[in-house]
Every structure is written in C-alpha cells, then in structure tokens.
Amino acid sequence: MMKLAMIALLAGSAAAFAPAQVGRAATSMDAKAKAKAVSPFAGQLGTIEPTGFFDPLGLSDGVDQATFDRYRTVELKHGRVAQLAVLGFIFPEVTRFPGDIAPGVAFADIPNGYAALDAIPSLGWLQIVFLIGAVDYWGVLGDFDVGKLNLSPEKMQERKLQELQHGRLAMIASLELIRHTAVNGADGMDHVITGLPFIYK
C-alpha cells in the first residue's frame, strides 16, 4: 500500500523537474496550445514544457471547472506541506529547540527522520490531527495580508507557477527522505541527510 501511494504521488509530481525559465514564461503559449488538444484545462496555470499538460491518470477527465480548481488548491496545499516536511528533516539535523516538546519529553530526545513518528506522545498526535483537520476543513489560518507582494499580474502568475513547481519537487523530495529513513533507518548514522554535507558545517 505504501509503495502504491508513493508511486501515485510521484506520478502526480513529475512535472516538478521542468525548470522555470527567466525571461520566457514557463507557461508558454506553445505548451498551452499543444495541451488544449488533450484537455480543456490544459491552458491552466501549471502547464509547462517539456511535459505539457501532465495527467497520466486522467483525473481531470469529465470534471467541471470548480472541481479542477479544487484539485489545484489541494495540489498547492500538499506542496506547501511537503516543503515544510523537507525543512522538518533538515532543521533537526542542524540544531534543536531548547526545552520540552511535551511534559517530560525534550526536543533533544526526539530522533531525526522517520523514527520521530514513534517518539510522539499520544497527546501530541491528537494535537497534530486536530490542527491539520481544522486548517483543512475550516481554513482557520485564513488569508493574510502580511507578506503579500505588490507584483504585476504577469509577475504574480510567474511566482504562482514557481510555487507550484517548488511544491511538486518538495513532494518528491519528502517521499524520498521518508523512504530513505524508513528503509535504511537512522540508528548508527551520523547524519540522516548524507547528501547535503554543507548543512553540517
């Protein structure tokens, strides 16, 4: 089941490897024109070269615009969570917060990587599930004005595309980090993320 889930997520995230181009919008007219013959949603944000409109499982077949917009919002949300997940793997490799994450459980006592799942207390899991559920169902975090950039419509579209691409790449990266620590384990390893030696200097 875990393998099937990883394959599905990897398939849906493969467009992450198409680079955003400076000076030429990644959502080029050529890509959109080619893709419109494939799907009515092919001209939407996220259609990029060289893959064009990438939907090998046909998830967008027969859906209306509202459903497609919801799919895109879900993809964006998953990408943001995946970016945080990648940072969550890297941050404890470099430093730890002082104090306790729970009564009697210090931040320093939580192992890195996949092994941290077994160290989370029951109350911690309850808090995590409640917070994620509240954000996902009620959208309690809302829409913040702080940090919004005053950009032209063209530049805003470019930034939105870049965020989608970064999220897609982060989904692949987080799955690989999970696979790496789940299969190889972190016990006896000096560092979980051995491919990034510069973060330990």
SULGIMO-V739800 format. One record per residue. N is the residue number from 0. RES is the residue in one small letter. PHI is phi in whole degrees, -180 to 180 (999 if undefined). BURIAL is b if it has 24 or more other C-alpha atoms within 12 Angstrom, else e. D_CENTER is the distance of its C-alpha to the mean C-alpha in Angstrom with 2 decimals. Layout:
# SULGIMO-V739800
n:N res:RES phi:PHI burial:BURIAL d_center:D_CENTER
n:N res:RES phi:PHI burial:BURIAL d_center:D_CENTER
This chain:
# SULGIMO-V739800
n:0 res:m phi:999 burial:e d_center:20.35
n:1 res:m phi:-63 burial:e d_center:17.57
n:2 res:k phi:-66 burial:e d_center:18.14
n:3 res:l phi:-63 burial:e d_center:18.07
n:4 res:a phi:-64 burial:e d_center:14.75
n:5 res:m phi:-66 burial:e d_center:13.25
n:6 res:i phi:-64 burial:e d_center:15.20
n:7 res:a phi:-64 burial:e d_center:14.11
n:8 res:l phi:-68 burial:b d_center:10.36
n:9 res:l phi:-65 burial:b d_center:11.33
n:10 res:a phi:-64 burial:e d_center:13.70
n:11 res:g phi:-75 burial:b d_center:11.49
n:12 res:s phi:-110 burial:b d_center:9.15
n:13 res:a phi:-64 burial:b d_center:12.27
n:14 res:a phi:-67 burial:b d_center:12.74
n:15 res:a phi:-63 burial:b d_center:10.36
n:16 res:f phi:-83 burial:b d_center:13.51
n:17 res:a phi:-82 burial:b d_center:15.67
n:18 res:p phi:-72 burial:b d_center:16.47
n:19 res:a phi:-77 burial:b d_center:16.88
n:20 res:q phi:-105 burial:e d_center:20.63
n:21 res:v phi:-88 burial:e d_center:22.55
n:22 res:g phi:91 burial:e d_center:25.70
n:23 res:r phi:-135 burial:e d_center:24.79
n:24 res:a phi:-58 burial:b d_center:22.13
n:25 res:a phi:-64 burial:b d_center:19.54
n:26 res:t phi:-84 burial:b d_center:20.14
n:27 res:s phi:-69 burial:b d_center:23.67
n:28 res:m phi:-63 burial:e d_center:26.49
n:29 res:d phi:-63 burial:e d_center:27.16
n:30 res:a phi:-63 burial:b d_center:23.79
n:31 res:k phi:-66 burial:b d_center:24.16
n:32 res:a phi:-64 burial:e d_center:27.78
n:33 res:k phi:-64 burial:b d_center:27.16
n:34 res:a phi:-77 burial:b d_center:24.44
n:35 res:k phi:-63 burial:e d_center:26.54
n:36 res:a phi:-72 burial:e d_center:28.81
n:37 res:v phi:-96 burial:e d_center:26.09
n:38 res:s phi:-150 burial:b d_center:24.62
n:39 res:p phi:-67 burial:e d_center:25.56
n:40 res:f phi:-98 burial:b d_center:21.94
n:41 res:a phi:-67 burial:b d_center:21.69
n:42 res:g phi:-87 burial:b d_center:22.50
n:43 res:q phi:-75 burial:b d_center:19.53
n:44 res:l phi:-56 burial:b d_center:16.93
n:45 res:g phi:114 burial:b d_center:14.59
n:46 res:t phi:-82 burial:b d_center:17.65
n:47 res:i phi:-137 burial:b d_center:17.99
n:48 res:e phi:-78 burial:b d_center:20.30
n:49 res:p phi:-92 burial:b d_center:20.89
n:50 res:t phi:-81 burial:b d_center:19.23
n:51 res:g phi:69 burial:b d_center:20.31
n:52 res:f phi:-82 burial:b d_center:19.28
n:53 res:f phi:-105 burial:b d_center:17.28
n:54 res:d phi:-146 burial:b d_center:17.81
n:55 res:p phi:-64 burial:e d_center:19.59
n:56 res:l phi:-91 burial:e d_center:19.62
n:57 res:g phi:67 burial:e d_center:21.19
n:58 res:l phi:-67 burial:e d_center:19.02
n:59 res:s phi:-93 burial:b d_center:20.21
n:60 res:d phi:-67 burial:e d_center:23.83
n:61 res:g phi:77 burial:e d_center:26.17
n:62 res:v phi:-95 burial:e d_center:23.82
n:63 res:d phi:-89 burial:e d_center:24.82
n:64 res:q phi:-63 burial:e d_center:23.17
n:65 res:a phi:-63 burial:e d_center:22.22
n:66 res:t phi:-68 burial:e d_center:20.42
n:67 res:f phi:-63 burial:b d_center:18.58
n:68 res:d phi:-62 burial:e d_center:17.58
n:69 res:r phi:-68 burial:e d_center:16.28
n:70 res:y phi:-59 burial:e d_center:14.21
n:71 res:r phi:-65 burial:b d_center:12.75
n:72 res:t phi:-63 burial:e d_center:12.18
n:73 res:v phi:-64 burial:e d_center:10.45
n:74 res:e phi:-61 burial:b d_center:8.09
n:75 res:l phi:-63 burial:b d_center:7.57
n:76 res:k phi:-64 burial:b d_center:7.38
n:77 res:h phi:-64 burial:b d_center:4.89
n:78 res:g phi:-64 burial:b d_center:2.53
n:79 res:r phi:-66 burial:b d_center:4.69
n:80 res:v phi:-63 burial:b d_center:5.00
n:81 res:a phi:-65 burial:b d_center:2.87
n:82 res:q phi:-63 burial:b d_center:4.68
n:83 res:l phi:-65 burial:e d_center:7.39
n:84 res:a phi:-63 burial:b d_center:7.57
n:85 res:v phi:-63 burial:b d_center:8.29
n:86 res:l phi:-62 burial:e d_center:10.68
n:87 res:g phi:-66 burial:b d_center:12.02
n:88 res:f phi:-77 burial:b d_center:13.12
n:89 res:i phi:-79 burial:b d_center:14.69
n:90 res:f phi:-56 burial:e d_center:16.39
n:91 res:p phi:-70 burial:b d_center:18.71
n:92 res:e phi:-74 burial:b d_center:19.71
n:93 res:v phi:-101 burial:e d_center:21.25
n:94 res:t phi:-155 burial:e d_center:22.62
n:95 res:r phi:-132 burial:e d_center:22.93
n:96 res:f phi:-69 burial:e d_center:23.72
n:97 res:p phi:-77 burial:e d_center:27.41
n:98 res:g phi:84 burial:e d_center:28.82
n:99 res:d phi:-107 burial:e d_center:27.77
n:100 res:i phi:-85 burial:e d_center:24.56
n:101 res:a phi:-154 burial:e d_center:26.95
n:102 res:p phi:-54 burial:e d_center:30.75
n:103 res:g phi:82 burial:e d_center:31.90
n:104 res:v phi:-122 burial:e d_center:28.46
n:105 res:a phi:-81 burial:e d_center:27.72
n:106 res:f phi:-56 burial:e d_center:24.37
n:107 res:a phi:-67 burial:e d_center:25.99
n:108 res:d phi:-85 burial:e d_center:26.68
n:109 res:i phi:-84 burial:b d_center:23.09
n:110 res:p phi:-69 burial:b d_center:22.28
n:111 res:n phi:-81 burial:b d_center:19.25
n:112 res:g phi:69 burial:b d_center:16.53
n:113 res:y phi:-59 burial:b d_center:16.87
n:114 res:a phi:-65 burial:b d_center:20.39
n:115 res:a phi:-64 burial:b d_center:19.38
n:116 res:l phi:-60 burial:e d_center:18.86
n:117 res:d phi:-77 burial:e d_center:22.61
n:118 res:a phi:-96 burial:e d_center:23.58
n:119 res:i phi:-77 burial:b d_center:22.15
n:120 res:p phi:-65 burial:e d_center:25.21
n:121 res:s phi:-59 burial:e d_center:25.60
n:122 res:l phi:-64 burial:e d_center:25.69
n:123 res:g phi:-64 burial:e d_center:22.38
n:124 res:w phi:-62 burial:e d_center:20.78
n:125 res:l phi:-62 burial:e d_center:22.60
n:126 res:q phi:-64 burial:e d_center:21.26
n:127 res:i phi:-63 burial:e d_center:17.61
n:128 res:v phi:-64 burial:e d_center:18.16
n:129 res:f phi:-65 burial:e d_center:20.21
n:130 res:l phi:-65 burial:e d_center:17.91
n:131 res:i phi:-63 burial:e d_center:14.85
n:132 res:g phi:-63 burial:e d_center:17.45
n:133 res:a phi:-65 burial:e d_center:19.05
n:134 res:v phi:-66 burial:e d_center:16.08
n:135 res:d phi:-72 burial:e d_center:15.05
n:136 res:y phi:-88 burial:e d_center:18.73
n:137 res:w phi:-101 burial:e d_center:20.49
n:138 res:g phi:61 burial:e d_center:17.95
n:139 res:v phi:-66 burial:e d_center:19.84
n:140 res:l phi:-73 burial:e d_center:17.90
n:141 res:g phi:74 burial:e d_center:19.29
n:142 res:d phi:-116 burial:e d_center:19.31
n:143 res:f phi:-96 burial:e d_center:20.17
n:144 res:d phi:-81 burial:e d_center:22.58
n:145 res:v phi:-67 burial:e d_center:22.18
n:146 res:g phi:91 burial:e d_center:20.23
n:147 res:k phi:-73 burial:e d_center:20.40
n:148 res:l phi:-94 burial:e d_center:21.67
n:149 res:n phi:-90 burial:e d_center:24.83
n:150 res:l phi:-116 burial:e d_center:23.94
n:151 res:s phi:-68 burial:e d_center:25.73
n:152 res:p phi:-56 burial:e d_center:24.37
n:153 res:e phi:-66 burial:e d_center:23.85
n:154 res:k phi:-67 burial:e d_center:21.98
n:155 res:m phi:-64 burial:e d_center:19.81
n:156 res:q phi:-63 burial:e d_center:18.89
n:157 res:e phi:-63 burial:b d_center:18.11
n:158 res:r phi:-67 burial:b d_center:15.81
n:159 res:k phi:-64 burial:b d_center:14.00
n:160 res:l phi:-65 burial:b d_center:13.64
n:161 res:q phi:-62 burial:b d_center:12.41
n:162 res:e phi:-64 burial:b d_center:9.61
n:163 res:l phi:-60 burial:b d_center:8.69
n:164 res:q phi:-64 burial:b d_center:9.25
n:165 res:h phi:-63 burial:b d_center:7.36
n:166 res:g phi:-65 burial:b d_center:4.03
n:167 res:r phi:-63 burial:b d_center:5.76
n:168 res:l phi:-64 burial:b d_center:6.98
n:169 res:a phi:-67 burial:b d_center:4.45
n:170 res:m phi:-64 burial:b d_center:4.14
n:171 res:i phi:-67 burial:b d_center:7.78
n:172 res:a phi:-64 burial:b d_center:8.37
n:173 res:s phi:-66 burial:b d_center:7.48
n:174 res:l phi:-64 burial:b d_center:9.58
n:175 res:e phi:-68 burial:b d_center:12.17
n:176 res:l phi:-64 burial:b d_center:12.49
n:177 res:i phi:-65 burial:b d_center:13.08
n:178 res:r phi:-60 burial:e d_center:15.45
n:179 res:h phi:-60 burial:b d_center:17.15
n:180 res:t phi:-77 burial:b d_center:18.07
n:181 res:a phi:-72 burial:e d_center:18.87
n:182 res:v phi:-82 burial:e d_center:21.15
n:183 res:n phi:-89 burial:e d_center:22.61
n:184 res:g phi:75 burial:e d_center:22.56
n:185 res:a phi:-105 burial:b d_center:22.69
n:186 res:d phi:-66 burial:e d_center:26.41
n:187 res:g phi:83 burial:e d_center:28.63
n:188 res:m phi:-97 burial:e d_center:25.97
n:189 res:d phi:-67 burial:e d_center:26.34
n:190 res:h phi:-140 burial:b d_center:22.69
n:191 res:v phi:-71 burial:b d_center:19.65
n:192 res:i phi:-95 burial:b d_center:17.97
n:193 res:t phi:-74 burial:e d_center:21.09
n:194 res:g phi:-82 burial:e d_center:19.74
n:195 res:l phi:-123 burial:e d_center:19.30
n:196 res:p phi:-65 burial:e d_center:22.86
n:197 res:f phi:-68 burial:e d_center:22.93
n:198 res:i phi:-75 burial:e d_center:20.92
n:199 res:y phi:-96 burial:e d_center:23.86
n:200 res:k phi:-93 burial:e d_center:26.53
